[in-house]
Amino acid sequence: MADKIVFGTDGWRGLIARDYTFFNLSLVAHATARYVLTLKKKGASVVVGYDTRFLSREFAEEVACVMASYGIIVNLTDTFSSTPQVSFHTKQKFAQLGVVITASHNPAQYNGFKAKATFGGPAVQSQIDEIEKHLAALKGAQPKQTVLTIDEYIDNRSVRIFDAKESYIRYLRKKINLELIEKSGIRMVYDPMHGAGINFMNRLFPSVYEIHGDYNPSFGEIDHPEPIAECLVPLMNAVKKRKAHVGIATDGDADRVGVVDATGSFVDPHRVFVLLMKYLYEDKKRRGAVVKTVSLTSMVDAYCEKYDIPLYETPVGFKHVAKLMTEEKIIIGGEESGGLGTSLHIPERDGVFNALLLMEMMATRKRSLKQMCDELDEEFGPHRYRRRDVRVTEAQKKTILAACAKKPLKIAGHQVLKIDTRDGYKFFTEAGWLLIRASGTEPLIRFYAESSTMTKVNELLEAGLKLK
């Protein structure tokens, strides 16, 4: 069974009842608890939270019970919570580790296990390696250890139920100028995508109109809770219908953000990243370096070169970004998927925080989202982007990656100028770039392309799909 448990770019995810079972989850919980004990911290504690997926609460209680059986104090959220809330409380409570039961943006048949570090961000690779070592040592067998019920652990205070939202809201009020946003009259439609953000925005702004705010572990019409254009058509329509100024979506565990402008058009994560980078540097006067993953827009490179800002580039996976944020002075760091962190906050992706920061920028600059995006075209020239995800078998994945490894001289008729292989294969041409890499969370090959027009973007993508 343990061979089915693989930690990818952001924790372990598996199909419920096939790979993601109570048995396998218990093995991971035992391994994680044993890692926590190696830290030799007196009164060791962890924070455990969960999203709105099928059985997430029961899975979280299973983890809490296993952890408590080792004498570790478990702080368990009283209801579903976002991943950023768990990360925030892991830091606030000085816990040795945080655990979130979530499969983030994956389809409904998945669930997962994310580990969070005491600094309030994703567990670093060395921590994941240690958990995997303890998991391997179990050899797929449950330890002979007495594990009590959740009620018994709550009664003896080994498991402590707490509200993850209220103190997080107080924190937001200190970090974001919510009063300015309120006074600006910005009308928002919020789409939590049936995920952990349900009923959260209206606790900040009672006038917010929310869609997909009911508990629905199947995710209804959305299919999977990922804030990308294909999944946000209902949000686009709601923004136009209600004449809102902005549409905001967060994914299943609310650590990623998707944005729609007043015309109902999707604002891709690259533009969101660049806008917030400009706001932090130009308006907030933040100084330091910038971190981007290989899949993020070249507008970041151009801006950093213009202002002589140090720039780091990492493989895909926010854990790489977060590690740098704990080691260096970083203004902003993030990836193409809509996940980013800033120097104003913990070193963690946070869809709600970043959405509020974007609205604060709109209110401060007194500009619409479309106006600010148009200004990006004026500053950097047109940058258009698209990603295609293709579900593949293991054999198909190997075939596609083998074709990339042959290092073609031309892509879509354009000369390949250089190839970056730090994460997959990124082909740079005079027309733009094409990145082909295997997903670390699903059986997918992801194709990313950026160019000056959508026609060229689609040409690059089609050429990538036909590589042999």
N, C-alpha and C positions, 0 to 999 in steps of 0.2 A: 504493500500500500504506500509506503513512504516514498517509493520511486515516482509516484504520481504528484508528489509535492515539490514544486519548483518555484523558487522566488525569482520573479522577473524584474523589470525596471521599477515596479512599484508594488512590492509585496507578492504574496501567493494568491492566485485566483484559480478557481476550478468550477466545473459543472456541478451544481447541487445534485446530490444523491449518486453521482457517478464518481467524481474525484473529491468534491467538497462534501464530506460526510462528517457526522459527529465523531466517528472514530479517528479520521485523519486530522480533524481540527484539534481533537484532544492531544494527539501526538505533537502537533505544533505548539500547543499550549504548554505541554510538559517540557519541551525543548526550550521554549522561551523562558519559562520559570527557572529552569536550571541555569540558563545564561544569566538571568538576573541575580541568582544566588552567587555566581562567581564574582560579582562586583563587590561582594562582602560589605554591603552597606547595612548598618544596623537600622532596623525598622524599614526595610526596603518596601517600596510601594510602586504600584502601576496604576495607570488610568485606562479604563476600557470603555469604548463607545461603540455605537452601531448605527447603521443607516436604515432605510425603510424597505429593504429587500425581504423576500420570503425567508422566514425563520431567523432573521438577523438578531432579534432580541434573544431568542433561545440559544443561538450560537454564542452570543456575547456572554450569556450566563454560564455556559459550559466553560468558556475560557476563564471567567472569573472564579468559578469553583476550583478548577485545576490550579490556578495561580494561588488561591487561598490555601490549598492543601499543602503548599510548601512554606506556609507562614508569611507569605507576602501580603501586605495590605492592598486591597483592590478598591479603587474608587470607580464605581460603575455609574454611568449616566442614567438618569431617571426615565429617559425616553430617548428616541432617536436623536442623534447629534451629528453635526458636520465633522469632517476630518479636521479642519482648522480649529474647531472648538476643542477637540481632543488634544491636538498639539499644544494649543494655548494652555490648557489645564495641566498638561504634562510638565510644562515649564513652571507654571504658577505654583503647583503643588510640590515642586522639586522631586517629582517621581523619577524612578530609574528608567522607566519605559512607558510608552503609550501604545495601545492596541486599538485599531478600528476594524470592526467587522463590516467590510464593504467590498464591492467589486467595482466601485467608482462608476465609470461610464459603460461598462460591459452590458450585454443583453441580460434580460431578466433571469435566465437560467443559470447565471453565474453568481457566486459569492466569493468573498476573499478575506484576507488578513493583512493589514498594513501595520508595520511597526514604526513607532515614533521615538525620537531621541529626547533626552532630558532638556536639550536646548530649544525644543519647540518646533522641530522640523523632522523630515524623514530620517529614519535610522540610517547611519552611514554603512558603507559596504562591509567594513570590518565587523560591525555588529551583526549584520545579516549572516556573514560567514560563520560567526560563532554560534548563532541559532541553528544554522544548517549542520554544523559539526555535532551539536547535541542531538539534533534530529536523526542524523545518521547513526549515532551511537545507540539509539533506541531500537534500531533494526526492525522497525515496523511493529514492535510489540508494546502493548500498554504496560507501564510500570505497575508493580504490585503495591499500590498506594491507596490508602483510604481517601475517598473524595466525598464530602458531605453534600447535602442539597443546598441550593441557593438560599433558602429560608433560614437554614441553620447557620450559614456563614453570615447572613445579615444580622441574625440574633446575637451572634458572638462578636460582631463588629469587625470581622475579618473582611467582609464586603460592605462598603459604605456607599449608599446611594446618594447622588448629588445632582443638582441642577446645573447643567453645563452652559445654559444660555444666558442667564441673568447677569452674571459677572462679565461675560463676554460682551454683552450689550453695553454695560457701563464702560468697558474698555474702549469699545468702538466710539462712544460719545467723546472720549478724550482724544482720540486719534483723528477722527474725521469731523469736519465742520458740518454736522447734520442740520444745524440751524440755518446756515447759508443755503444749503440745498433746499430746505423747506421754503425759505423766503423767496427763492428764485422762481418758484412755481413750476419746476420741472415735473411733468407728469410721466409716471413710469408704469409699464406693464411688466410684471415679474412672472417668470416661468421656472419654478423649482424642479420641473420635470418629474414630478411625483417622488422627489428625492428628499434628502435631509434638510433642504432649505424651506420645506413646507411651513407656511404661516410665520416666517421669520421677518421678511421685509416689512410686513404690516405692523410689526411691533415697533419698528422705527418710524415708519410713515403710514399712518392709518388710512390714507387716501390711495394707497397702492392697489392697483387691480391685479389680481393673481389668477393665473390659469394653471391647470394641472396641479392644483393644490390639495387634492384628495389623496388618501392613502391607497395606493394601487401598486402592489409588488410586480405586476406584469407590465407596468408602464404604459398601458393603454395604447393610444394611437401613436405614441412616440417610438415604440419598438425598443430603443435603447437610449438611456438618458445622457446623451453626449451633446454638448452645446455647439454643434456644427450646423452649417446652413441647411443640410438635408433634413435635420431633425427639428428645425425651428420655424417651419412654415406656419404652424398655428400661432406662434408668437409674432411673426411678421404680419399676419392677417389681423391679429388683435391690436397691434400698435396702430395700424392704418385705420381700423374701425373706430378706435377710441381716440384717434388724433393725439396720441401720446408723443412725447418728445424722445423717449428712449425705451427700448425693450431690453430687459436683462434676463438671462437664463443662467442657472447653475446646474452642474451635473449631479449624478446620483449622490455623491458625498459632499457636494458644494465646495469643492476646492478649485474648480475651473469655472470660467465665466465665458458666456457667449453674449454678443451685443448686436442689437438691431437699431438702426437710426429712425428718425421720424418718417422717412419715406417708406419704411418697411424693408429696407435693404440690410442685408447681413454685413456687419463690420468685422472683417476677419481678425483673428487674434494678433497677427503681425502689426496691424494698425493700432490695435488697443495697446500693445506693448510699447510701440514707438510714441504714442500720445502720452502715456504715463511716464515714460522715460523723459520726454521733453518737459512735462509738468514738474517732475521732481527736480530736474536740473535747472530749469529756467525760472520757475515760480517758487518752488520750495527751497531752492539754492542748495540742494544736496550735492555732496561731492564724494567721489570715490570711483570705483570701477564698475563695469557692466558685465554681466554674464549672459550668454545666449547658448542654446543648444544648436547643433548643426542644422536643424530643420527650420530655424528662424530667419526672417527676412534680412536681406543685405542692406536694408535701410538702416539697421542698427550699426553696421560697420561704417556706413557713410557718416552717420551722426557722430559716432565716437571719434572718427578721424578728423572731422571738422572742428571738434572742440577738444581734441587731444585727450580724450577719456580712455583710460586703459580698458581693453576688452578681452575677456576670456571666452573661449568657445569649448563646449563640452559635448560628449555623447548625449543622446536623448535620455531623459530621466531626471526628474527634479532633484533626486538625491545628490546628483553631481553638482547641481547649482547650489543646493543648501549647504553642502560641505564647504564650498568656497565662501558662502555668506557667513559662515562661522569662523573663517580663517582670515578673511580680508574685509576691507571696508567697501561694501558693495551697495551701489545706489539702487539697482534693480537687476533681477535675474529671472530668466524664465525660458519657456519653450513654446513651440508652435501650437500646442493643444489647448491653449487658453489658460494655462497655469503659470502664474508668476508670483514672485515675492519682492518686497521692497524694504528699504532701510527704515521705513516707518513702522514696521510690523515684525512679527516673528519670522524666522527664515523658512517660510512655508507658503505654499499656494493657498489662496483664499479667494474664492469667487465672490463672496459677499463684500469683503473688504475692498477688493479691487474695483468692483462695480461702483461702490460708494465713492471711491477715490476718483473714478472717471466722471461721476456726476458732480463732484466737488470742482473738478477742472472745468466742466461746462459752466457751472455757476460762477466760478472765479473769472474766467475769461469772457463770460457772457457771449458764448458762441455755441451754435448747435453742433451736434456730433458730425453732421454732414459737412458743415463749414470747416471744421477742424481736419476732417479727412481730406477734403479738397486741398487744404493748405499743405498737406503732406505731399500731394502730387506736385504742387508748385515748388516745394523745397527739394524733393528727391527725384522728381520725374515719376511717371506712372510705374507702379509696382503691382502686378496682379498675381494672384496665387490660387492654387487649388490642390486638394489632396484626394487621392482615391485609395480606398482600402479594398483589397482583394482577398477573399477567404481562400485558403490553400491547404492542401495536404502537406505532410512533411516532405514527400517526394517532389511535389511541385515547388515547394519553397527552395529546396536544394537546387533544382533545375534553374530557377530564376536567378538565384544568387551566383550560381556557376556561370551564367551568361554575363552577369555584371563583372565577375572576376576576369573575364577575357579582355576587359578594358577596351571597349569599342572606341574607334577613332572619331566616329561621328554619331551624333544623336539628333534625330529629326532633320538630317541634312546639315547640321551645324557642327563645326569642328570642336572636338572636346579639348579644352585648354588645359584643364587639370582635373584630378580625381582625388577626393578626400575620402579616406576609408576608416576614419575613426569610429564611425557607427554606420554600417551599411556602405553604400557607394553613392557619393555625391559628385555628379558630373557637371562641371562648369563649362558653359559654352558662351559665345558672344551674344546669344539670344536670352541667356538666363541660366538657371540651374535646375537639375533634376536629381532628387534623392530617392534611392530605393533601399529600404531596410525592412527587416522582419520585426513585427511587433513583439514587444516583450511581455504582453499581457493577454494576447489572443492569437489564434492560428491565422494570422493575416500577414500579407506583404503590403506595406504602405508605400505609395508612390506620391512624392511631393514635387511640385514644380512652381517656379517663380519666373515671370518675364514681364515685359512691358505691356503686353496685351493678352487677353484671355485666349485669343486664337493661338498665339505662340505657346501659352501655358498648356493648352489642350494638345498641341502638336508634340510637345515634350513628353507629356503623359502617355499619349498613344504610342510613341516611339519606345518608351520604357516598357510598356505592356507587351510589346512585340519582340523584345530582345531575346535572342536565342544563342 
